[in-house]
């Protein structure tokens, strides 16, 4: 198997166990007797873990390389991802989510750095397709979670079983990756990079991706609750909202490299940005569940290519090593992914779920305005790789 196909497989495997957790969030909420605001506060655990991790993770990944980060990251992440389902109270739910957030942030940074290195080494566009496989993986994980829920398996055992199954498979795939670890930067370069603030271009790319990943996180954590509370769907049926969203994210990403090669990143990002806003508005005002599902599908396609386009744009910045730029981007992106859900919960506590989801519109509008920051520099364009 080529290095391109290996990294795509690893992107698929990484989120499966985490995806099995997402449809069970309403069950955990009910088990602990949490209201929307309390659940929102508990979900802040992951952003807290990421806040503590990513400022240091870039230097860590630059030192040991993407392949080693992926290997160690799988062991730690899959050894921890099941812990939140066993939390007996809101305090331990927060703490366990924070611990999982530390592992998740480091592992996903390693994935993106390795994918960028393989893309540059091969000269073939793969970043969007890699993230397409990630979306397919989290969709598969959410379907696994739905299946366990339909079979009556408690969430505590469902996520633990998923993690145990995925660990040996993930390690086998990661060990087969080539070692592309670049030479370690000199101490002077490292100190210079630490002191240098992010460039205006990198900040623009980060703010672009913030609204995109905020929407992804909101749908991941609240779509099942939204469909249950607004339309009265059962837990197993309500989980299909995120499955449809994830399917459309995957579909958009699988076509993203070809669209980028044909139309350029800016045009693709703007078209998808308009689709995400339209889908969000449809979900927020929909009078029927089936219309809301169409809205989730449009949102999924709309946010599909934003993050992979941003990863490539950030890695191309010349003011610091690629791992450091991608770490800054990942910090902002994961912050958006994990701040969105608590924000919606706090708003929903004082209004309703429709208005809570509607709070995402201004953030997506900012992302739409910043699509011009994805304009590539003058360099030889990579070719499209067939999957």
C-alpha positions in Angstrom: 0.0 0.0 0.0 1.4 3.4 -0.9 2.1 6.1 1.7 -0.9 8.1 0.4 -3.3 5.3 0.8 -1.9 4.4 4.3 -2.4 7.9 5.6 -5.9 7.9 4.2 -6.6 4.6 6.0 -5.3 6.1 9.3 -7.5 9.2 8.9 -10.4 6.8 8.5 -9.5 4.7 11.6 -8.7 7.5 14.0 -12.3 8.9 14.7 -14.3 5.7 14.8 -14.2 5.2 18.6 -14.8 8.9 19.2 -17.7 8.8 16.7 -19.3 6.0 18.7 -19.5 8.4 21.7 -21.4 11.2 19.9 -24.8 9.5 19.5 -24.7 8.5 23.2 -24.3 12.1 24.5 -28.1 12.4 25.1 -27.9 9.1 27.1 -25.0 10.5 29.3 -27.0 13.7 29.7 -30.0 11.7 30.9 -28.0 9.4 33.1 -26.4 12.3 35.0 -29.6 14.4 35.0 -27.9 17.4 33.3 -29.8 20.3 31.8 -28.5 22.0 28.6 -26.3 24.5 30.4 -24.8 21.8 32.7 -24.1 19.6 29.7 -22.5 22.6 28.0 -20.2 23.2 30.9 -19.2 19.6 31.0 -18.4 19.7 27.3 -15.9 22.5 28.0 -13.6 19.8 29.3 -12.3 19.1 25.8 -11.5 22.7 25.0 -9.7 22.9 28.3 -7.5 19.9 27.5 -6.7 21.3 24.1 -5.9 24.7 25.5 -3.3 23.0 27.7 -1.9 20.9 24.9 -1.6 22.6 21.5 0.8 25.4 22.6 3.4 22.7 23.2 2.3 20.0 20.7 3.8 21.7 17.7 7.3 21.5 19.1 6.6 17.9 20.3 5.5 16.8 16.9 8.4 18.7 15.2 10.8 16.8 17.4 9.6 13.2 17.1 7.8 13.4 13.7 4.3 12.7 12.6 4.7 8.9 12.4 5.8 8.6 15.9 3.1 11.0 17.2 0.5 8.8 15.4 1.8 5.6 16.9 2.0 6.9 20.5 -1.1 9.0 20.0 -3.3 6.0 19.1 -2.2 4.1 22.3 -3.0 7.0 24.5 -6.2 8.3 22.8 -7.9 4.9 22.4 -6.9 4.1 26.0 -8.8 7.1 27.2 -11.6 7.8 24.8 -14.1 5.6 26.7 -13.6 7.3 30.1 -16.3 10.1 29.8 -19.0 7.4 29.4 -18.1 6.1 32.9 -18.2 9.5 34.6 -20.5 9.4 37.6 -21.0 13.1 37.9 -20.6 16.4 36.0 -17.2 17.1 37.6 -15.6 13.8 36.4 -17.3 14.2 33.0 -15.4 17.5 32.6 -12.1 16.0 33.8 -12.3 12.9 31.6 -13.2 15.0 28.5 -10.2 17.2 29.2 -7.9 14.2 29.4 -9.3 12.9 26.1 -8.9 16.4 24.6 -5.2 16.3 25.4 -4.8 13.0 23.5 -7.0 14.0 20.6 -5.3 17.3 20.0 -1.8 15.7 19.8 -2.9 12.7 17.6 -4.8 14.9 15.1 -1.8 17.3 14.8 0.4 14.3 14.0 -2.1 13.2 11.4 -2.2 16.5 9.6 1.6 17.0 9.8 2.2 13.5 8.3 -0.4 14.1 5.6 1.2 17.4 4.6 4.7 15.8 4.5 3.4 12.9 2.3 1.6 15.4 0.0 4.7 17.5 -0.4 7.0 14.5 -0.8 4.8 12.9 -3.5 3.7 16.1 -5.2 0.1 14.8 -5.3 -3.0 16.4 -3.7 -4.3 14.2 -0.9 -5.2 16.5 2.1 -8.9 16.9 1.3 -9.3 13.2 0.5 -7.6 12.4 3.8 -10.1 14.5 5.7 -12.8 12.8 3.6 -11.7 9.5 5.0 -11.7 11.1 8.5 -15.4 12.1 8.0 -16.2 8.7 6.7 -14.6 7.2 9.8 -16.6 9.4 12.2 -19.7 8.7 10.3 -19.0 4.9 10.6 -18.3 5.5 14.3 -21.6 7.3 14.8 -23.4 4.4 13.1 -21.6 2.0 15.4 -22.9 4.1 18.3 -26.4 4.0 16.9 -26.2 0.3 16.4 -25.1 -0.2 20.0 -27.9 2.0 21.2 -30.5 0.1 19.1 -29.2 -3.1 20.6 -29.5 -1.8 24.1 -25.8 -1.8 24.9 -25.0 0.8 27.5 -22.8 3.7 26.3 -20.1 2.7 28.9 -19.5 -0.6 27.2 -20.2 0.5 23.6 -17.4 3.1 23.4 -15.0 0.8 25.4 -15.6 -2.1 22.9 -15.2 0.2 19.9 -11.8 1.5 21.3 -10.6 -2.0 22.1 -11.3 -3.2 18.6 -9.7 -0.2 16.9 -6.4 -0.2 18.9 -4.6 -3.1 17.2 -5.9 -2.2 13.8 -4.8 1.4 14.1 -1.3 0.4 15.4 -0.7 -2.0 12.5 -1.6 0.7 10.0 0.5 3.4 11.7 3.6 1.1 11.9 3.4 0.7 8.1 3.8 4.5 7.5 7.2 5.6 6.1 9.4 7.7 8.4 9.4 11.2 6.9 10.6 13.0 10.0 12.5 16.0 8.7 15.7 17.2 10.3 15.1 18.9 13.7 15.3 22.7 13.5 18.3 24.3 15.1 17.9 25.8 18.6 18.2 29.3 17.2 15.4 28.7 14.7 13.2 27.2 17.5 13.7 30.2 19.8 13.1 32.6 16.9 9.8 30.8 16.0 8.6 30.8 19.7 9.0 34.5 19.9 7.6 35.4 16.5 3.9 36.2 16.5 1.7 34.5 13.8 1.7 36.4 10.5 -1.4 38.2 9.3 -2.0 35.6 6.7 -1.8 32.7 9.2 -4.2 34.6 11.5 -6.6 35.1 8.7 -6.5 31.4 7.8 -7.1 30.5 11.5 -10.1 32.8 11.8 -11.5 31.4 8.6 -11.4 27.9 10.0 -12.8 28.8 13.4 -16.4 29.2 12.1 -16.1 26.0 10.0 -15.0 23.8 12.9 -17.4 25.5 15.3 -20.2 24.3 13.1 -18.7 20.8 12.9 -18.5 20.6 16.7 -22.0 22.0 17.2 -23.6 19.4 14.9 -21.5 16.6 16.4 -22.6 17.3 20.0 -26.1 18.8 19.5 -27.7 17.3 16.4 -29.1 14.3 18.2 -30.3 16.4 21.1 -31.8 18.9 18.7 -33.8 16.2 16.8 -34.9 14.6 20.0 -36.0 17.8 21.7 -37.5 19.7 18.8 -39.1 16.8 16.8 -39.4 14.1 19.5 -37.2 11.5 17.8 -35.9 8.5 19.7 -32.2 8.3 20.5 -31.4 5.8 17.7 -33.3 7.9 15.1 -32.0 11.2 16.3 -28.4 9.9 15.7 -29.0 9.9 12.0 -28.8 13.7 11.9 -25.1 13.6 12.5 -24.6 10.5 10.3 -26.1 12.4 7.3 -24.0 15.4 8.1 -20.8 13.4 8.3 -21.7 11.5 5.1 -22.0 14.8 3.2 -18.7 16.1 4.8 -17.0 13.0 3.5 -18.6 13.4 0.1 -17.4 17.0 -0.2 -13.9 16.1 0.9 -13.6 13.2 -1.5 -14.3 15.6 -4.3 -12.4 18.5 -2.7 -8.9 17.8 -4.2 -10.4 17.6 -7.7 -12.5 20.8 -7.2 -9.4 22.5 -5.8 -7.3 21.5 -8.8 -10.0 22.7 -11.2 -11.4 25.9 -9.6 -8.8 26.9 -7.0 -9.2 26.9 -3.2 -10.9 30.3 -2.9 -13.8 29.6 -5.3 -14.4 26.2 -3.7 -14.4 27.6 -0.2 -16.8 30.4 -1.1 -19.3 28.1 -2.8 -19.2 25.7 0.1 -19.5 28.6 2.6 -22.8 29.7 1.0 -24.1 26.1 1.2 -23.3 25.9 4.9 -25.1 29.1 5.8 -28.2 28.0 3.7 -28.2 24.6 5.4 -27.9 26.1 8.9 -30.8 28.4 8.3 -33.0 25.5 7.0 -32.2 23.5 10.2 -33.0 26.4 12.4 -36.4 27.2 10.9 -37.4 23.7 9.7 -41.0 22.7 10.7 -40.3 19.0 10.1 -37.6 16.5 10.9 -37.0 15.5 7.3 -36.4 19.1 6.3 -33.9 19.5 9.2 -32.1 16.4 7.9 -31.8 18.1 4.4 -30.4 21.1 6.2 -27.8 19.0 8.1 -26.8 17.5 4.7 -26.3 21.0 3.2 -24.3 22.0 6.2 -22.1 19.0 5.9 -21.2 19.7 2.3 -20.7 23.3 3.1 -18.1 22.8 5.8 -16.5 19.8 4.2 -13.4 21.3 2.5 -12.7 24.2 4.9 -10.3 22.6 7.3 -8.2 20.6 4.7 -7.9 23.7 2.6 -6.8 25.6 5.7 -4.2 23.0 6.7 -2.5 23.2 3.3 -2.6 27.0 3.3 -1.1 27.2 6.9 1.6 24.6 6.1 2.6 26.7 3.1 3.4 29.8 5.3 7.1 30.5 5.4 7.3 32.4 8.7 7.7 29.2 10.8 8.1 25.4 10.3 5.1 23.6 9.0 4.4 21.7 12.3 4.3 25.0 14.2 1.9 26.6 11.7 -0.3 23.6 11.6 -0.3 23.5 15.5 -1.5 27.1 15.6 -4.2 26.3 13.1 -5.2 23.1 14.9 -5.4 25.0 18.2 -7.9 27.5 16.7 -9.7 24.9 14.7 -10.2 22.5 17.6 -11.0 25.4 19.9 -13.8 26.3 17.5 -14.9 22.6 17.3 -15.2 22.4 21.0 -16.4 25.9 22.0 -19.4 25.8 19.7 -21.3 23.1 21.6 -21.1 24.8 25.1 -22.0 28.1 23.6 -25.1 26.6 22.0 -26.1 24.8 25.2 -25.8 28.0 27.2 -27.9 29.9 24.7 -30.5 27.1 24.5 -30.8 27.1 28.3 -32.2 30.6 28.1 -34.1 30.4 24.8 -34.4 27.2 22.8 -32.4 24.9 20.6 -33.4 26.6 17.3 -32.0 29.9 18.5 -29.0 28.2 19.9 -28.0 26.7 16.5 -28.8 30.0 14.8 -26.0 31.5 16.8 -23.6 29.9 14.4 -24.6 32.1 11.5 -22.3 35.1 12.3 -19.3 32.8 12.6 -20.0 31.1 9.3 -20.4 34.6 7.7 -16.9 35.6 9.0 -15.5 32.4 7.5 -17.1 33.3 4.2 -15.6 36.7 4.2 -12.1 35.3 4.9 -12.0 32.8 2.1 -9.6 35.0 0.2 -6.9 34.2 2.7 -6.7 30.7 1.1 -5.2 32.1 -2.1 -2.1 30.0 -2.9 1.3 31.4 -3.3 3.4 31.1 -6.5 4.7 27.6 -6.6 4.4 24.4 -8.6 0.9 23.0 -8.1 0.7 19.4 -6.9 -1.2 17.0 -9.1 -4.3 15.1 -8.2 -3.8 11.6 -6.9 -6.4 8.9 -7.6 -7.7 7.0 -4.7 
